Amino acid sequence: MSHPEHKDAPRANAAEGEAADRQQARNTALSLAVILTTVTLVVLDGAIANIALPSITVAFGVSAGEAVWIVTMYQLGVVVALLPCAALGESIGGRKVYLAGVLIFTLASAACAAAPNMSMLVFARFVQGLGGGAIMGLGAMMIRFTFRPEVLAHALGWNAMAVALSSAAGPAIGAMILSVADWPWLFIVNIPIGAFVLLGSRNLPRPVGSGRRLDGVSAGFNTGFFVLLVLGADIAATRGLAGTAMLAGAATCLAAVILRERRVEAPLIPIDLFRNGSFRYSVAASISCFSGQTMGYLAIPFLIQHQMGLSIFTAGSVMMVWPLLVAVTAPISARLSKRMPTGLICAAGGSLLGVGLAIGGAWPLYGGLAPLVSGIALCGIGFGLFQTANNQVLLLSAPKKRSGAAGGMQGTARLMGQTIGALAMSLLFDHAPDGKALQIGLIIAAVFALCAAAISSIRLQHDRRAAQEPST
């Protein structure tokens, strides 16, 4: 005789399995929400802080040049923290360092809002940048440990969309806040967002640390490299000798840390990951692409306002087309990466970005706003295609236990490209023939983007050869 409870057992097990799957899906969705909120926190702060600079100059009675240090010191804090925090996350657990970054960022936001003078505000911004560096350095690890490989591209697409939308909305949100409140409120708004992330952090993954010790000497060389690189790039156009000396010092620090860690199993600067051709080509392409993107971001608003004689509002509205189309294209890039090689997607994206920038450089040949808008639209589409697919390769070409290092290098490549682009435009503004800096800058930016496309094509061929090689 059969027993009813025996018949019901498979159904009960299936129901339990479905309930577990639903709970897992909820946890994954909540984890993604926390990660995207944190990304929004960091990107928005960078976007809305810039718009407060005129108000801060009046409030503290400082010059515009002094106020720029509010931006520079934040960027410096980010780049100094990226690789050490990534290494520390691999050592003691990525979640701990990630949340420590959120806490530091949130507390530093409160310190920025309460700063009684310019010196304290600049220092608080540097500390805030350190927290942002921890967030950016470990964000990729959090995403990789949250999602299965087959859906990772979609998560990266959502992440890219959040970055693009935050970047596009930042100036408008900053302007809205400043229309009803003083500049400290631009930093106060970070506090409830940071609190939400900390309260929702129980859904984040908990990668186990390796226990490897972080080398303080190597971290010091890393800090020296980025401090001298950022400050040297900042002053190179105005004080050539001092800037050159700082850049030479940066190169010396980089060489020192590479020599010190060349035989370490998991080095601070991930030399081990560069032995993988896909990773190496993706980093190079990312640096080149961000160099072109930054030059375009700097040159096009000047082109619209100074050479076309249009308003700041028009310039802002036109430039918003770029990040909005990145937000639209990034999820499409994620879907395409399941159907075609990522190298092909990156090459196409870099080519579209290059063509869009070249249209801006050729503006005097046709005049009018419509062709320029079409070029900016191509830039947004191309950058959205490139960035999502390239980040996927950067992350997946590294072993899972080295996700922190891959994420740190991803952020470092982005910031190095932005520094190169900013320095190139600064040099052109100072030394190019009258009225030619913008056109020359956009043509050089197009070359950078096309170089990113070419590097991605080389990676495509490398990946095909690697796939054909017999496994050993």
Secondary structure, DSSP 4 states (H G I P E B T S, - for coil): ---HHHHHHHHHHHHHHHHHHHHHHHHHHHHHHHHHHHHHHHHHHHHHHHHTHHHHHHHHT--HHHHTHHHHHHHHHHHHHHHHHHHHHHHH-HHHHHHHHHHHHHHHHHHHHH--SHHHHHHHHHHHHHHHHHHHHHHHHHHHHHS-HHHHHHHHHHHHHHHHHHHHHHHHHHHHHHHHS-TTHHHHTHHHHHHHHHHTGGGS--PPP--PPP-HHHHHHHHHHHHHHHHHHHHTTTSHHHHHHHHHHHHHHHHHHHHHHTT-SS-SS-HHHHTSHHHHHHHHHHHHHHHHHHHHHHHHHHIIIIIS---HHHHHHHHTHHHHHHHHHHHHHHHHTTTS-HHHHHHHHHHHHHHHHHHHHTGGGT-SSHHHHHHHHHHHHHHHHHHHHHHHHHHHTS-GGGHHHHHHHHHHHHHHHHHHHHHHHHHHHHHSPTTTHHHHHHHHHHHHHHHHHHHHHHHHHHHHHHHHSPP-
